[in-house]
Amino acid sequence: MAQTYAQRLRAEGLALAAVGAAGSAALLATKPEAKREPLSTVGQLAVVAAGLALVGPRATDKALGDASRVWFGRVGSGEPTPLWHIPVPVLAEVAFFSVISKKALARTSLPPRVKAAPGWDAGLRVTAGSAIVGAYQALFIARQVRQAEKARHRAYYRMPGSRLGRGTVLGYTNRVY
């Protein structure tokens, strides 16, 4: 049987939080440059957290409100993200912001301050931001969905058509208690 949307949010969120926390710990332990610009890092992470708190609940309410009823046998068609895929974009972003962009900028005629901007501290912002996003998803958004399920006597499921930037497409089945 397909996992409900709340179950997937929790599992994927916890996996993303774990990857982000582990990546942050690894960078802080092995890359002294990751500790550069701590106020900037804290400020950027605070902006991420504030953005989640402002946009997350509204986006979730919209997705729940736009959900359409599906028959129970059709709920498995919205393929969830395999948990082993979760580290891939985090690692790719760390590589881009910490290594690739720095090498690319070094070849330009930009001022030295701009050339020195990206580095392992940017990688730390990616990993710590991922930890924040994952924890928020697992702890707050999943709870919001569970509360909606309980109040509306429904079970929500991720459906085909969900895309990053375009939102999550949800379907629901009525729950009989």
C-alpha positions as CSV (number, residue, x, y, z in Angstrom):
1,M,0.0,0.0,0.0
2,A,1.2,3.5,-0.8
3,Q,2.4,5.7,2.0
4,T,0.3,8.7,2.7
5,Y,1.6,12.2,2.0
6,A,2.2,12.9,5.7
7,Q,4.2,9.7,6.0
8,R,6.4,10.5,3.0
9,L,6.9,14.1,4.2
10,R,8.1,12.8,7.5
11,A,10.4,10.1,6.0
12,E,11.9,12.4,3.3
13,G,12.2,15.3,5.7
14,L,14.1,13.2,8.3
15,A,16.4,11.8,5.6
16,L,17.1,15.3,4.3
17,A,17.7,16.6,7.9
18,A,20.1,13.8,8.6
19,V,22.0,14.3,5.4
20,G,22.2,18.0,6.1
21,A,23.3,17.6,9.7
22,A,25.9,14.9,8.7
23,G,27.2,17.1,5.9
24,S,27.5,20.1,8.1
25,A,29.3,18.2,10.8
26,A,31.7,16.8,8.2
27,L,32.4,20.2,6.7
28,L,33.0,21.8,10.1
29,A,35.3,19.0,11.2
30,T,37.4,18.8,8.0
31,K,37.3,22.2,6.2
32,P,38.4,25.2,8.3
33,E,37.1,27.5,5.5
34,A,33.6,26.3,6.4
35,K,33.8,28.4,9.5
36,R,34.4,31.6,7.6
37,E,31.8,34.4,7.7
38,P,29.7,32.9,10.6
39,L,27.4,35.9,10.8
40,S,26.6,35.6,7.1
41,T,25.9,31.9,7.5
42,V,23.6,32.4,10.5
43,G,21.8,35.3,8.7
44,Q,21.2,33.3,5.6
45,L,20.0,30.3,7.5
46,A,17.6,32.6,9.5
47,V,16.2,33.8,6.2
48,V,15.7,30.2,5.1
49,A,13.9,29.4,8.4
50,A,11.7,32.5,8.2
51,G,10.8,31.8,4.6
52,L,9.8,28.3,5.5
53,A,7.6,29.5,8.4
54,L,5.9,32.1,6.1
55,V,5.5,30.1,2.9
56,G,5.4,26.5,4.0
57,P,2.0,26.5,5.7
58,R,0.3,28.4,2.9
59,A,1.8,26.3,0.2
60,T,0.7,23.2,2.1
61,D,-2.8,24.5,2.6
62,K,-3.0,25.3,-1.1
63,A,-1.9,21.8,-2.1
64,L,-4.4,20.2,0.3
65,G,-7.2,22.5,-0.9
66,D,-6.4,21.6,-4.6
67,A,-6.4,17.9,-3.9
68,S,-8.9,15.8,-5.9
69,R,-10.5,12.6,-4.8
70,V,-9.0,9.4,-6.1
71,W,-10.2,5.8,-5.7
72,F,-8.2,3.8,-3.2
73,G,-6.6,1.5,-5.9
74,R,-5.1,4.6,-7.7
75,V,-3.2,6.1,-4.8
76,G,0.1,4.4,-5.5
77,S,0.6,6.2,-8.8
78,G,2.4,9.2,-7.4
79,E,5.9,7.8,-7.0
80,P,7.7,9.2,-3.9
81,T,11.3,10.2,-3.9
82,P,13.4,7.2,-3.1
83,L,15.3,8.0,0.1
84,W,18.7,7.2,-1.4
85,H,18.1,10.0,-3.9
86,I,18.0,12.7,-1.2
87,P,21.8,13.1,-0.7
88,V,22.4,13.6,-4.4
89,P,21.2,17.2,-4.9
90,V,22.8,18.2,-1.5
91,L,26.1,16.9,-2.6
92,A,25.8,18.4,-6.0
93,E,25.1,21.8,-4.5
94,V,28.0,21.5,-2.1
95,A,30.3,20.6,-5.0
96,F,29.0,23.5,-7.1
97,F,29.2,26.2,-4.4
98,S,32.3,25.0,-2.7
99,V,34.6,23.9,-5.6
100,I,33.3,24.4,-9.1
101,S,32.0,28.0,-8.8
102,K,35.3,29.0,-7.0
103,K,37.4,27.5,-9.9
104,A,35.2,29.1,-12.5
105,L,35.3,32.6,-10.8
106,A,39.1,32.3,-10.5
107,R,39.4,32.5,-14.3
108,T,37.4,35.7,-14.5
109,S,38.6,39.3,-14.2
110,L,36.2,40.0,-11.3
111,P,37.6,41.7,-8.2
112,P,39.4,39.4,-5.7
113,R,36.7,39.8,-3.1
114,V,34.1,38.4,-5.5
115,K,36.4,35.6,-6.6
116,A,37.0,34.6,-3.0
117,A,33.3,34.6,-2.1
118,P,32.3,31.0,-2.7
119,G,34.0,28.3,-0.7
120,W,33.4,25.6,1.9
121,D,31.4,28.1,3.9
122,A,28.9,28.2,1.1
123,G,28.8,24.4,1.2
124,L,28.0,24.6,4.9
125,R,25.1,26.9,4.2
126,V,23.8,24.3,1.7
127,T,24.1,21.4,4.2
128,A,22.8,23.4,7.2
129,G,20.0,24.8,5.1
130,S,19.1,21.3,4.0
131,A,19.0,20.2,7.6
132,I,16.6,23.1,8.4
133,V,14.3,22.4,5.5
134,G,14.2,18.6,6.2
135,A,13.5,19.1,9.9
136,Y,10.8,21.7,9.1
137,Q,9.2,19.3,6.6
138,A,9.3,16.3,9.0
139,L,8.1,18.2,12.1
140,F,5.8,20.9,11.0
141,I,4.5,20.3,7.4
142,A,3.9,16.6,8.1
143,R,2.0,17.5,11.2
144,Q,-0.1,20.1,9.3
145,V,-1.1,17.4,6.8
146,R,-1.9,14.9,9.5
147,Q,-4.1,17.4,11.2
148,A,-5.9,18.1,7.9
149,E,-6.4,14.4,7.4
150,K,-7.9,14.0,10.8
151,A,-10.2,17.1,10.5
152,R,-11.4,16.2,7.0
153,H,-11.5,12.4,7.4
154,R,-9.1,11.9,4.5
155,A,-5.8,10.3,3.6
156,Y,-3.7,12.4,1.2
157,Y,-1.3,11.0,-1.4
158,R,1.3,12.5,-3.7
159,M,0.1,12.1,-7.3
160,P,1.9,12.3,-10.6
161,G,2.6,15.8,-11.8
162,S,4.3,17.0,-8.7
163,R,7.4,19.0,-9.6
164,L,9.8,21.3,-7.8
165,G,8.8,24.9,-8.5
166,R,5.3,23.9,-9.6
167,G,4.1,22.4,-6.4
168,T,2.8,19.1,-5.2
169,V,-0.2,17.5,-6.7
170,L,-2.2,15.6,-4.1
171,G,-5.1,13.2,-4.3
172,Y,-7.1,12.0,-1.3
173,T,-9.3,9.1,-0.3
174,N,-12.0,9.3,2.3
175,R,-11.2,7.5,5.5
176,V,-13.8,5.4,7.2
177,Y,-13.4,5.0,10.9
